[in-house]
Amino acid sequence: MEAKAKQDKVLEIKRLTTAIAALRSEMNKYEEQLEDCRKYKEFLDSITPPEWFEAQASKLQRRKDAMMAEWQAKCEDVRKQKELALAAKVKAENDYANARTQQVGHAAFAAKHSAVEQLV
């Protein structure tokens, strides 16, 4: 029994050693490809006019600026909606507090709840 277990362990070690060697070989292949890509990039960068890089950077900055402006506009819209809803809530609360009849009070109460829903 002991010999069988030892033989199984030896076979497992050989199998794992073979797998490790295959992975190292594959990793070396990818590292060589990566090095080739870096060399090609360096070559292409060396023959590309600096103006092109500047144009690309400028184009990227314009896109970032446009996205930021759009985001700020959306934030401003949300802020305005919140202010309007808050003003409607305050007006409805005042109308409710100053209501002379039950019907007017009920209408003000409904307006207040509508304004609160807009805030959420």
C-alpha distance (Angstrom), angle and dihedral (degrees) to the residues before:
residue distance angle dihedral
M1 . . .
E2 3.79 . .
A3 3.81 92.2 .
K4 3.82 90.3 51.7
A5 3.83 91.5 51.7
K6 3.80 91.3 47.8
Q7 3.80 91.2 49.0
D8 3.83 90.0 49.8
K9 3.81 90.4 51.3
V10 3.82 91.6 49.3
L11 3.82 90.7 50.0
E12 3.81 90.7 48.3
I13 3.81 90.7 50.1
K14 3.82 90.9 50.3
R15 3.80 91.4 48.0
L16 3.80 91.7 49.7
T17 3.82 92.1 45.5
T18 3.80 89.6 52.9
A19 3.81 90.7 48.4
I20 3.81 91.1 49.6
A21 3.80 91.1 50.0
A22 3.81 90.9 50.2
L23 3.81 91.1 50.0
R24 3.81 92.0 48.2
S25 3.79 89.8 50.6
E26 3.80 91.5 49.9
M27 3.80 90.8 46.5
N28 3.82 91.2 51.4
K29 3.80 89.6 50.5
Y30 3.81 90.9 53.1
E31 3.79 92.1 45.7
E32 3.81 89.7 53.4
Q33 3.81 90.1 49.5
L34 3.79 90.1 49.4
E35 3.79 91.3 50.3
D36 3.83 89.8 49.9
C37 3.80 90.1 50.9
R38 3.80 90.9 50.3
K39 3.80 90.7 50.9
Y40 3.83 91.6 49.1
K41 3.80 90.5 48.2
E42 3.79 91.3 49.6
F43 3.81 89.9 49.4
L44 3.80 93.4 48.0
D45 3.79 91.1 46.5
S46 3.79 90.1 51.7
I47 3.83 93.8 54.2
T48 3.81 96.0 40.5
P49 3.80 114.4 97.3
P50 3.81 114.5 -114.1
E51 3.82 88.8 -125.8
W52 3.80 89.6 67.5
F53 3.80 91.4 55.9
E54 3.79 89.9 47.7
A55 3.82 91.1 49.8
Q56 3.80 91.0 50.1
A57 3.79 91.8 49.2
S58 3.80 90.1 48.0
K59 3.81 91.7 49.1
L60 3.80 90.7 50.1
Q61 3.80 91.7 49.0
R62 3.82 91.2 50.6
R63 3.81 90.0 52.0
K64 3.80 91.0 49.1
D65 3.81 91.3 48.0
A66 3.82 91.7 49.4
M67 3.79 91.9 49.3
M68 3.80 90.8 48.4
A69 3.82 91.9 48.9
E70 3.80 90.7 49.6
W71 3.80 91.3 49.4
Q72 3.81 91.9 48.1
A73 3.83 90.5 49.4
K74 3.80 90.3 52.4
C75 3.81 90.4 48.5
E76 3.80 89.9 50.7
D77 3.83 91.0 50.2
V78 3.80 90.8 51.7
R79 3.81 90.6 47.6
K80 3.83 91.3 51.4
Q81 3.81 92.1 47.7
K82 3.78 89.8 50.5
E83 3.81 91.8 49.8
L84 3.81 91.6 49.2
A85 3.79 92.2 48.4
L86 3.80 91.4 47.6
A87 3.82 90.9 49.4
A88 3.82 89.8 49.6
K89 3.79 89.9 50.2
V90 3.80 92.7 50.4
K91 3.82 91.1 47.5
A92 3.80 91.2 48.9
E93 3.82 90.9 49.1
N94 3.80 90.1 50.5
D95 3.81 91.5 46.7
Y96 3.80 89.8 49.8
A97 3.78 92.6 48.0
N98 3.81 91.7 48.5
A99 3.82 97.5 40.3
R100 3.80 113.4 133.3
T101 3.80 96.6 -165.7
Q102 3.77 135.0 38.0
Q103 3.83 92.2 -117.4
V104 3.80 92.6 54.5
G105 3.80 89.6 46.1
H106 3.80 91.5 51.0
A107 3.83 91.4 50.2
A108 3.82 90.5 49.4
F109 3.81 90.7 48.1
A110 3.83 90.5 52.3
A111 3.82 90.4 48.0
K112 3.80 89.9 51.4
H113 3.82 92.3 53.1
S114 3.78 90.3 47.6
A115 3.80 90.0 52.6
V116 3.82 91.8 47.9
E117 3.82 90.5 52.0
Q118 3.82 89.1 53.8
L119 3.79 89.6 54.7
V120 3.77 91.6 55.4
